[in-house]
Amino acid sequence: MGTGFETKRFFITGGTGFLGGAVQAALRDRGVTNVLAPSSAEVDFRDATASHAAIEAAKPNIVIHLAARVGGIGANLRSPANLYLENLMLGTNVIEASRHTGVDKTVVVGTICSYPKHTPVPFQETSLWTGYPEETNAPYGIAKLAQLVHLQANRSQYGQNGVYLMPTNLFGPGDKFHPDISHVIPALIRKCVIARESGAPEVEVWGTGSASREFLYVDDAAAGIVLAAEHYDDPEPVNLGATKETLIKELVEIVAEETNFQGRIVWDDTKPDGQPRRSVDASRARKEFGFEAKVDLRDGLRRTIEWFEANREVSEARRH
């Protein structure tokens, strides 16, 4: 028996971005045809009035909030105030506009950066409030975590149905490769490809390589978001992850191999590693709405490298 999910009207913030494109594709795969995903040029969700007007006009059943100001460690160090304020405003405005216009369900995508710096691995959702995030991630992570509080408060006071998801580090085709804003995987791919093409003898990488991360292929993350939009209605936050912890040193070796870069890797240990370890317990997502990641790291990296090499101009364009 169908749920009627495919007939619902969707409104996606950040829908034209890296994750947004994958979510739109996942909705199409699910049979959804009524999706509105305005770009940031069309609607400035940092503005409360604009947010309200856009959502009111669209009359969606479900809002998926993906819009975010993001970056790697470098961007976090350069612009912490921008990252904090813009992300706080984006989430606040979308949640309130959804409430005031009577949206049936609001799905907010948070971040793994909200977890405390020293969280027992694998991260469980119950650990979110046990400490302060890693310093370079904190402004962004806390701004996003405030949206969980906002959703839970609104549910308690107004009965607003809002759910909160926390994907691990995303990667895949369509990622941001500009060095000012790229995260670790696109940054490494770009460095190794350029070094291979130019015949450079070495590639420099920030940190020591001792930190670990968990990487989730973007199509898997999108599938999890759509599953939650259809099946999850509880107030508790949910991790989305691949349940595999990878050392940055190991990641660099795989990227070098898959890009055919044969030079040296030089570690700049004057630069920060970021959070020491990062891997999640995704059992709540599996139990509540049947989510399991399908694409492994090496296969996902191959697809990402192929896309980067075929789309150099697009991939290296600066995108906020």
SERO-4910 file (N, C-alpha, C, O; in steps of 0.05 Angstrom, whole numbers):
BEGIN
 pado doro    nc1    nc2    nc3   cac1   cac2   cac3    cc1    cc2    cc3    oc1    oc2    oc3
  Met    A     17    -24      0      0      0      0     18     25      0     36     27     16
  Gly    A     12     44    -18     28     68    -19     22     87      4      1     86     16
  Thr    A     42    105      9     39    124     30     28    151     20     22    169     36
  Gly    A     27    155     -6     21    180    -18     44    199    -18     42    223    -25
  Phe    A     68    189    -11     92    206     -9     98    219    -36    106    242    -37
  Glu    A     95    204    -57    103    214    -84     85    237    -93     92    251   -112
  Thr    A     62    240    -80     44    262    -88     49    288    -72     36    309    -78
  Lys    A     66    287    -53     71    311    -36     87    332    -50    103    326    -68
  Arg    A     83    357    -41     98    379    -52    122    385    -35    120    387    -10
  Phe    A    145    386    -47    171    390    -33    182    418    -39    180    428    -61
  Phe    A    195    429    -18    209    454    -21    237    449     -9    239    442     15
  Ile    A    258    453    -25    285    448    -15    302    473    -15    304    487    -36
  Thr    A    313    480      8    332    502      8    360    490      3    365    467     12
  Gly    A    376    504    -12    402    492    -19    399    470    -39    417    453    -43
  Gly    A    376    470    -53    370    447    -71    386    447    -97    386    426   -111
  Thr    A    399    469   -103    416    469   -128    445    463   -122    462    464   -140
  Gly    A    452    458    -96    479    453    -88    487    424    -91    473    408   -103
  Phe    A    510    417    -79    522    391    -81    503    369    -70    496    350    -84
  Leu    A    494    372    -45    476    353    -34    448    356    -45    433    336    -49
  Gly    A    440    381    -50    413    386    -60    407    373    -87    385    362    -91
  Gly    A    427    373   -105    423    359   -130    418    329   -126    402    317   -140
  Ala    A    433    317   -107    430    289   -102    403    283    -89    390    263    -95
  Val    A    394    301    -71    367    297    -59    345    299    -80    326    284    -79
  Gln    A    348    318    -98    328    320   -119    327    295   -136    305    285   -143
  Ala    A    350    283   -142    351    258   -157    339    235   -141    324    219   -153
  Ala    A    344    235   -115    332    213    -98    302    216    -97    288    196    -96
  Leu    A    292    240    -96    263    244    -96    251    235   -122    229    223   -122
  Arg    A    264    241   -144    254    232   -170    253    201   -171    234    189   -181
  Asp    A    274    189   -160    275    160   -159    252    148   -143    242    126   -148
  Arg    A    243    163   -123    221    155   -106    194    160   -118    173    153   -108
  Gly    A    194    174   -141    169    180   -155    157    207   -150    135    213   -159
  Val    A    173    224   -135    163    251   -129    169    269   -153    190    269   -164
  Thr    A    149    284   -161    152    302   -184    148    332   -178    156    349   -193
  Asn    A    136    337   -154    130    365   -148    151    376   -128    148    374   -104
  Val    A    173    387   -139    195    396   -123    203    424   -131    207    430   -155
  Leu    A    204    443   -112    213    470   -117    239    474   -102    240    469    -78
  Ala    A    260    482   -116    286    485   -103    299    511   -113    317    510   -130
  Pro    A    291    533   -102    302    559   -111    331    562   -103    340    552    -82
  Ser    A    346    575   -120    375    580   -115    377    603    -95    357    617    -89
  Ser    A    401    607    -84    405    629    -65    402    656    -79    397    676    -66
  Ala    A    406    656   -106    402    681   -120    372    688   -122    365    711   -124
  Glu    A    356    668   -122    327    672   -124    314    678    -97    296    695    -96
  Val    A    323    665    -76    313    670    -49    336    671    -30    352    652    -28
  Asp    A    339    693    -15    359    696      6    347    687     32    333    702     45
  Phe    A    353    662     40    341    651     64    354    662     90    345    656    112
  Arg    A    374    680     87    384    694    110    364    716    118    366    728    140
  Asp    A    345    722    101    325    743    105    299    730    113    288    714     98
  Ala    A    289    737    136    264    724    147    240    729    129    224    711    124
  Thr    A    237    754    120    214    761    103    215    745     77    194    735     68
  Ala    A    238    744     65    241    730     39    235    700     43    223    688     26
  Ser    A    245    689     65    241    661     70    211    655     73    201    635     62
  His    A    197    671     89    169    667     93    153    669     67    136    653     61
  Ala    A    159    690     52    145    694     27    149    671      7    130    662     -6
  Ala    A    173    660      5    179    639    -13    164    613     -6    153    600    -23
  Ile    A    165    606     20    152    582     29    122    584     29    107    565     22
  Glu    A    112    608     35     83    612     34     72    610      6     51    598      1
  Ala    A     87    620    -13     79    619    -41     80    590    -52     63    583    -68
  Ala    A     99    575    -43    102    547    -53     81    528    -41     75    508    -54
  Lys    A     72    534    -17     53    516     -3     62    487     -3     47    469    -11
  Pro    A     86    482      7     96    454      7     84    438     30     76    449     50
  Asn    A     84    411     26     78    393     48    103    388     65    101    386     89
  Ile    A    126    386     51    151    380     65    172    400     56    177    404     33
  Val    A    186    411     76    209    428     71    234    412     79    236    401    101
  Ile    A    254    412     62    280    400     68    301    423     68    306    435     47
  His    A    312    428     91    331    450     94    360    440     91    371    427    110
  Leu    A    372    446     69    400    439     63    418    463     61    443    460     64
  Ala    A    407    487     57    423    511     52    442    515     76    434    515     99
  Ala    A    468    520     70    487    524     91    511    540     79    517    539     55
  Arg    A    525    554     97    550    566     90    572    547    101    573    543    125
  Val    A    587    534     84    606    514     93    634    518     82    638    535     64
  Gly    A    653    503     94    680    504     84    697    485    100    688    473    120
  Gly    A    722    481     92    740    464    106    753    479    129    744    500    137
  Ile    A    775    468    140    788    480    163    797    508    157    795    526    174
  Gly    A    807    513    133    817    540    125    795    560    127    799    582    138
  Ala    A    772    554    115    749    573    116    739    577    144    731    599    152
  Asn    A    739    555    160    731    557    188    749    576    204    739    591    221
  Leu    A    774    576    198    793    593    212    791    622    202    794    641    218
  Arg    A    785    626    177    784    654    166    758    668    172    758    692    178
  Ser    A    736    653    172    710    667    174    691    654    194    669    647    188
  Pro    A    700    651    219    682    637    239    657    653    244    636    640    249
  Ala    A    658    679    245    634    695    251    613    692    228    589    689    233
  Asn    A    623    692    203    604    689    180    591    661    181    567    658    176
  Leu    A    608    641    187    597    614    188    576    611    209    556    598    205
  Tyr    A    581    623    232    562    621    254    536    635    248    515    624    249
  Leu    A    538    661    241    514    677    238    498    669    214    473    667    216
  Glu    A    510    664    191    495    657    167    480    630    171    457    628    164
  Asn    A    493    610    183    480    585    187    458    587    208    437    574    205
  Leu    A    462    603    228    441    607    248    417    620    236    394    612    241
  Met    A    421    641    220    399    655    207    385    637    187    360    638    186
  Leu    A    399    623    171    387    605    151    368    586    164    344    583    156
  Gly    A    377    572    185    360    552    198    337    564    213    314    555    211
  Thr    A    342    586    227    321    599    242    299    608    224    275    604    230
  Asn    A    306    621    202    286    632    184    269    610    170    245    613    168
  Val    A    282    589    162    268    567    148    249    552    168    227    546    161
  Ile    A    259    547    192    242    533    212    217    550    218    195    540    220
  Glu    A    222    576    223    199    593    230    180    597    207    156    598    211
  Ala    A    191    600    183    173    604    159    156    578    155    133    580    148
  Ser    A    168    555    160    154    530    157    132    528    178    110    519    172
  Arg    A    137    537    202    117    536    223     94    555    217     71    547    219
  His    A    101    579    210     80    600    206     63    594    182     39    602    181
  Thr    A     73    579    162     58    574    138     45    546    139     32    538    119
  Gly    A     47    532    161     33    507    164     44    483    149     29    465    142
  Val    A     70    483    145     83    460    131     80    435    148     83    436    173
  Asp    A     73    413    135     68    388    150     93    377    164     92    367    186
  Lys    A    116    380    151    141    368    162    165    384    152    167    391    128
  Thr    A    183    389    170    208    403    163    232    385    170    235    376    193
  Val    A    248    379    150    271    362    153    296    380    152    302    392    132
  Val    A    310    382    175    334    399    176    359    381    176    361    362    192
  Val    A    377    387    159    402    372    157    424    387    172    432    409    164
  Gly    A    433    376    194    454    388    210    481    378    202    487    374    178
  Thr    A    499    375    222    527    368    215    540    352    238    533    355    261
  Ile    A    558    335    230    573    320    249    592    338    265    603    330    286
  Cys    A    597    362    255    615    381    268    603    390    295    618    403    311
  Ser    A    578    384    300    566    393    326    575    375    349    571    383    372
  Tyr    A    586    352    344    594    335    366    618    346    381    634    361    370
  Pro    A    620    340    407    643    349    423    669    340    411    671    320    397
  Lys    A    690    355    416    717    349    405    725    321    413    736    306    396
  His    A    721    313    438    729    287    447    704    271    453    695    270    476
  Thr    A    693    259    432    669    242    435    677    213    432    692    206    413
  Pro    A    667    196    449    672    167    445    664    158    418    643    165    408
  Val    A    682    142    405    677    133    377    666    104    379    678     88    393
  Pro    A    645     97    364    630    114    345    612    133    359    601    127    381
  Phe    A    608    157    347    591    178    359    562    168    361    551    158    341
  Gln    A    551    170    384    522    165    388    508    191    393    519    209    405
  Glu    A    483    193    384    468    218    386    466    228    415    463    252    419
  Thr    A    467    210    434    465    218    462    489    233    472    489    244    494
  Ser    A    511    233    456    536    247    464    536    276    455    555    291    461
  Leu    A    515    286    441    516    313    430    522    335    450    535    354    444
  Trp    A    511    332    474    513    353    494    533    348    516    532    360    538
  Thr    A    552    331    510    572    323    531    597    340    531    615    336    547
  Gly    A    600    359    513    624    376    512    623    395    489    603    397    474
  Tyr    A    644    411    486    646    432    466    658    421    440    677    405    442
  Pro    A    648    430    417    660    420    392    689    427    388    699    445    401
  Glu    A    702    413    370    729    420    362    730    450    354    712    459    340
  Glu    A    750    464    362    750    494    361    745    505    333    730    524    330
  Thr    A    758    493    312    755    504    286    727    498    275    717    512    257
  Asn    A    713    478    285    686    471    276    664    485    293    641    485    284
  Ala    A    671    495    316    651    503    336    631    524    326    607    519    330
  Pro    A    639    546    313    619    565    305    598    553    286    574    558    290
  Tyr    A    607    538    267    588    525    248    572    503    263    548    502    260
  Gly    A    585    487    278    572    464    291    551    473    311    529    461    313
  Ile    A    557    494    326    538    504    346    514    518    333    491    515    342
  Ala    A    519    532    311    497    545    297    477    524    286    453    528    287
  Lys    A    488    502    276    471    481    266    457    466    289    433    459    287
  Leu    A    471    462    311    459    448    334    436    465    346    416    454    357
  Ala    A    438    491    344    416    508    354    390    502    339    368    506    350
  Gln    A    392    492    314    368    486    299    354    461    310    330    458    308
  Leu    A    370    442    321    357    420    335    341    429    359    318    420    363
  Val    A    353    447    375    339    458    398    313    473    389    292    470    401
  His    A    316    488    367    293    503    356    270    484    348    247    489    355
  Leu    A    277    463    334    257    444    325    243    430    349    219    427    350
  Gln    A    259    422    369    248    409    392    231    428    409    210    419    419
  Ala    A    239    453    411    223    473    426    197    478    411    176    479    424
  Asn    A    198    481    385    174    486    370    155    462    370    130    465    371
  Arg    A    166    438    370    149    414    372    134    414    399    111    408    400
  Ser    A    149    421    420    138    420    447    116    442    450     95    437    461
  Gln    A    122    466    440    103    488    444     81    490    423     58    496    429
  Tyr    A     88    484    398     69    488    376     60    463    362     42    463    345
  Gly    A     73    440    368     67    416    354     79    414    326     70    398    309
  Gln    A     99    431    320    112    430    294    127    404    290    143    396    307
  Asn    A    122    390    268    136    365    262    162    372    247    162    378    223
  Gly    A    184    370    262    210    375    250    230    353    258    230    345    281
  Val    A    246    344    239    266    323    245    293    333    238    296    351    221
  Tyr    A    314    322    251    341    333    249    360    310    243    362    291    258
  Leu    A    375    312    221    393    291    212    422    302    211    426    325    205
  Met    A    441    285    217    469    293    218    486    274    201    495    253    211
  Pro    A    491    281    176    508    265    159    538    269    167    546    290    177
  Thr    A    554    248    163    582    250    166    593    265    141    578    275    125
  Asn    A    620    266    139    633    281    117    624    270     90    627    247     84
  Leu    A    611    288     74    601    280     48    622    283     26    639    300     28
  Phe    A    620    266      6    637    269    -18    623    257    -42    604    242    -39
  Gly    A    633    264    -65    621    253    -89    622    272   -112    631    295   -109
  Pro    A    613    264   -136    611    282   -159    594    307   -152    574    305   -139
  Gly    A    604    330   -162    590    355   -157    599    369   -132    589    391   -126
  Asp    A    619    358   -118    630    371    -94    643    397   -101    648    403   -125
  Lys    A    650    413    -81    664    439    -84    694    434    -84    705    424    -64
  Phe    A    707    441   -106    736    437   -108    753    462   -106    777    460   -106
  His    A    740    485   -105    756    510   -102    771    509    -76    759    503    -55
  Pro    A    797    515    -76    813    512    -52    805    529    -28    811    523     -5
  Asp    A    790    551    -33    781    568    -11    759    555      6    756    561     29
  Ile    A    744    536     -6    721    526      8    719    495      8    701    484     20
  Ser    A    738    482     -5    736    453     -7    742    439     19    757    448     36
  His    A    729    415     23    735    398     45    757    379     37    768    381     15
  Val    A    764    360     54    789    345     52    789    328     26    810    328     12
  Ile    A    768    314     18    770    297     -5    773    313    -31    792    307    -46
  Pro    A    756    332    -37    760    348    -62    787    363    -62    799    365    -83
  Ala    A    795    372    -39    821    386    -37    844    367    -45    862    375    -60
  Leu    A    843    343    -34    864    324    -40    864    315    -70    885    313    -82
  Ile    A    840    310    -80    838    302   -108    849    324   -126    865    318   -144
  Arg    A    842    348   -121    851    371   -138    882    373   -136    895    376   -157
  Lys    A    892    372   -112    922    374   -109    936    352   -124    956    357   -138
  Cys    A    927    327   -121    940    305   -133    938    305   -164    958    299   -177
  Val    A    915    312   -174    912    314   -203    930    335   -215    943    331   -235
  Ile    A    930    359   -203    946    381   -213    976    374   -211    992    379   -229
  Ala    A    984    361   -189   1012    353   -186   1020    332   -207   1042    333   -218
  Arg    A   1002    313   -212   1008    293   -233   1011    306   -260   1029    299   -275
  Glu    A    993    325   -266    993    338   -292   1018    355   -296   1029    357   -318
  Ser    A   1027    368   -275   1050    386   -276   1076    373   -272   1098    385   -275
  Gly    A   1075    347   -263   1100    333   -257   1113    341   -231   1137    337   -227
  Ala    A   1097    353   -213   1108    362   -187   1117    338   -171   1104    317   -172
  Pro    A   1139    341   -157   1150    318   -142   1136    311   -116   1139    290   -105
  Glu    A   1120    331   -106   1108    326    -80   1082    342    -78   1076    361    -92
  Val    A   1066    333    -59   1041    346    -52   1041    351    -22   1048    333     -6
  Glu    A   1034    376    -14   1034    382     15   1006    380     25    986    389     13
  Val    A   1003    367     49    978    362     61    978    373     90    998    370    104
  Trp    A    956    386     98    955    397    125    954    375    146    943    354    141
  Gly    A    967    381    169    964    363    192    985    341    192   1006    343    180
  Thr    A    978    320    207    996    298    211    986    272    198   1002    253    195
  Gly    A    961    272    190    949    247    179    938    229    200    927    207    193
  Ser    A    941    236    225    933    218    247    903    220    254    892    202    267
  Ala    A    890    242    245    861    244    250    846    224    232    856    215    212
  Ser    A    822    218    241    805    200    226    779    214    218    770    232    232
  Arg    A    767    204    197    741    214    189    724    191    178    734    169    172
  Glu    A    698    196    177    680    177    164    668    191    140    657    213    143
  Phe    A    669    179    117    660    192     92    636    178     81    635    153     79
  Leu    A    616    194     74    590    184     65    586    195     36    586    219     31
  Tyr    A    582    176     18    578    184    -10    552    199    -13    532    192      0
  Val    A    552    220    -28    530    240    -29    503    227    -36    482    234    -26
  Asp    A    504    207    -54    478    194    -62    467    178    -39    443    176    -36
  Asp    A    485    166    -23    475    152      1    463    171     21    441    165     32
  Ala    A    476    194     25    464    214     43    437    223     34    418    226     50
  Ala    A    434    228      8    409    237     -4    387    216      0    364    222      7
  Ala    A    394    190     -3    375    169      1    366    168     30    342    164     35
  Gly    A    384    173     49    377    174     77    358    197     83    340    194     99
  Ile    A    363    220     72    346    243     76    318    238     66    298    245     80
  Val    A    315    226     43    289    220     32    275    199     48    250    201     53
  Leu    A    289    179     58    277    159     75    266    171    101    244    165    110
  Ala    A    282    189    112    273    203    137    249    221    131    231    223    148
  Ala    A    249    234    109    227    252    101    201    235    100    179    245    107
  Glu    A    203    211     91    179    194     88    172    179    114    148    176    120
  His    A    191    170    129    186    151    150    192    160    179    183    147    198
  Tyr    A    207    182    182    216    189    209    201    214    219    201    234    205
  Asp    A    190    213    243    175    235    254    181    241    283    165    255    296
  Asp    A    204    232    293    210    235    321    228    259    327    241    269    308
  Pro    A    228    269    352    244    293    358    274    288    361    290    307    360
  Glu    A    283    263    364    311    258    370    328    260    344    319    251    323
  Pro    A    352    271    346    370    273    323    379    245    313    380    226    329
  Val    A    386    244    288    395    218    276    420    222    260    422    240    243
  Asn    A    440    205    265    464    204    249    459    190    222    444    171    221
  Leu    A    472    200    201    473    186    176    503    181    170    518    200    166
  Gly    A    511    156    168    539    150    164    543    124    150    525    108    146
  Ala    A    568    119    143    576     94    129    588     74    148    594     51    140
  Thr    A    590     81    174    601     64    195    628     53    189    634     29    194
  Lys    A    645     69    177    673     61    172    691     85    178    689    106    165
  Glu    A    710     82    196    729    103    204    754    100    187    765     78    184
  Thr    A    763    123    175    786    122    158    807    143    167    800    166    171
  Leu    A    832    135    171    853    154    178    858    172    153    857    163    131
  Ile    A    863    198    159    869    216    137    894    207    122    895    209     97
  Lys    A    913    195    135    937    184    122    929    163    102    939    162     79
  Glu    A    911    145    110    901    125     92    886    136     68    889    128     45
  Leu    A    869    156     74    854    170     53    873    182     32    868    179      8
  Val    A    894    195     41    913    208     23    926    187      5    930    192    -19
  Glu    A    933    165     16    946    143      1    927    133    -21    936    127    -43
  Ile    A    901    130    -14    882    120    -34    878    140    -56    877    133    -80
  Val    A    875    166    -48    871    187    -69    895    189    -87    892    191   -112
  Ala    A    919    187    -76    943    188    -93    944    165   -112    950    168   -136
  Glu    A    936    141   -103    936    117   -120    915    120   -142    921    114   -165
  Glu    A    891    129   -135    869    130   -154    872    153   -174    861    151   -196
  Thr    A    888    174   -167    893    195   -186    919    191   -201    927    207   -219
  Asn    A    933    169   -194    959    162   -207    980    183   -202    998    188   -219
  Phe    A    979    196   -178   1001    213   -170   1022    196   -156   1016    182   -136
  Gln    A   1047    197   -166   1068    180   -156   1090    194   -141   1111    182   -135
  Gly    A   1085    219   -134   1105    234   -119   1103    230    -89   1090    211    -79
  Arg    A   1116    248    -74   1117    246    -45   1093    261    -32   1083    280    -44
  Ile    A   1085    251     -9   1065    266      7   1081    279     30   1095    266     45
  Val    A   1079    306     32   1092    321     53   1071    332     72   1053    346     64
  Trp    A   1074    325     98   1055    333    118   1064    359    132   1086    360    142
  Asp    A   1047    379    131   1053    405    145   1040    403    173   1017    410    177
  Asp    A   1057    394    192   1046    390    219   1043    416    235   1036    415    259
  Thr    A   1049    439    222   1043    465    235   1013    472    232   1003    489    245
  Lys    A   1000    458    214    971    463    209    954    443    225    963    421    232
  Pro    A    930    451    232    913    435    250    903    409    236    898    409    212
  Asp    A    899    389    252    886    364    243    855    366    244    842    350    231
  Gly    A    845    385    260    816    385    265    809    365    286    827    357    302
  Gln    A    784    356    287    775    337    307    792    311    305    796    302    283
  Pro    A    801    300    328    819    277    327    807    253    313    821    240    297
  Arg    A    783    246    320    770    222    309    741    229    302    728    245    316
  Arg    A    731    216    281    703    221    274    692    197    259    700    190    237
  Ser    A    673    184    272    658    161    260    633    158    276    633    163    301
  Val    A    611    151    263    585    151    277    573    123    280    579    105    265
  Asp    A    556    121    300    538     99    303    513    105    287    498    123    295
  Ala    A    508     91    265    484     97    248    461     78    254    444     75    237
  Ser    A    462     65    277    441     44    282    414     56    285    394     43    279
  Arg    A    412     81    295    385     93    298    372     97    271    348     93    268
  Ala    A    388    106    251    377    110    224    369     84    212    348     82    198
  Arg    A    384     63    217    377     36    206    351     26    219    334     16    205
  Lys    A    349     30    245    325     20    260    300     37    253    279     25    249
  Glu    A    303     63    252    279     80    249    269     82    221    245     84    216
  Phe    A    287     83    201    277     85    173    293     70    153    293     76    129
  Gly    A    307     49    162    319     30    144    343     40    127    347     30    105
  Phe    A    357     60    138    380     71    122    405     55    126    413     48    148
  Glu    A    418     48    103    445     37    103    460     47     79    450     47     57
  Ala    A    485     56     84    501     66     61    509     42     43    513     20     53
  Lys    A    511     48     17    517     26     -2    543     30    -17    554     10    -26
  Val    A    553     54    -20    577     59    -36    601     60    -18    602     77      0
  Asp    A    621     43    -23    645     44     -6    664     66    -14    660     78    -36
  Leu    A    683     72      3    700     95     -1    716     95    -27    715    114    -42
  Arg    A    729     73    -33    746     72    -57    728     75    -83    736     90   -101
  Asp    A    706     62    -84    689     64   -107    678     93   -110    678    104   -132
  Gly    A    670    105    -87    661    132    -88    682    152    -96    677    171   -110
  Leu    A    707    147    -87    730    164    -95    735    162   -125    740    182   -138
  Arg    A    733    138   -136    737    135   -165    716    151   -181    723    165   -200
  Arg    A    691    149   -172    670    164   -186    675    194   -184    670    209   -203
  Thr    A    684    203   -160    689    231   -155    712    242   -172    711    264   -183
  Ile    A    734    226   -173    757    234   -189    750    235   -219    758    254   -233
  Glu    A    735    216   -228    726    216   -256    709    241   -262    713    253   -283
  Trp    A    691    248   -244    675    272   -248    692    297   -249    688    314   -265
  Phe    A    711    299   -230    728    323   -228    744    326   -254    746    348   -265
  Glu    A    756    304   -264    773    306   -288    756    312   -313    767    324   -332
  Ala    A    731    305   -313    714    310   -336    700    338   -334    689    347   -354
  Asn    A    701    350   -310    686    375   -306    704    396   -291    695    408   -272
  Arg    A    728    399   -301    747    416   -287    738    445   -283    740    456   -261
  Glu    A    728    457   -304    720    486   -302    698    490   -282    699    508   -266
  Val    A    678    473   -284    655    475   -266    663    469   -237    655    483   -219
  Ser    A    679    448   -234    686    439   -207    704    458   -192    702    460   -167
  Glu    A    720    473   -206    739    491   -193    728    519   -190    740    536   -178
  Ala    A    704    524   -201    691    551   -198    685    555   -169    676    536   -155
  Arg    A    689    579   -159    683    584   -130    653    584   -126    638    598   -139
  Arg    A    644    568   -107    616    566   -100    613    567    -70    626    552    -56
  His    A    596    585    -60    592    587    -31    575    565    -21    569    563      3
***
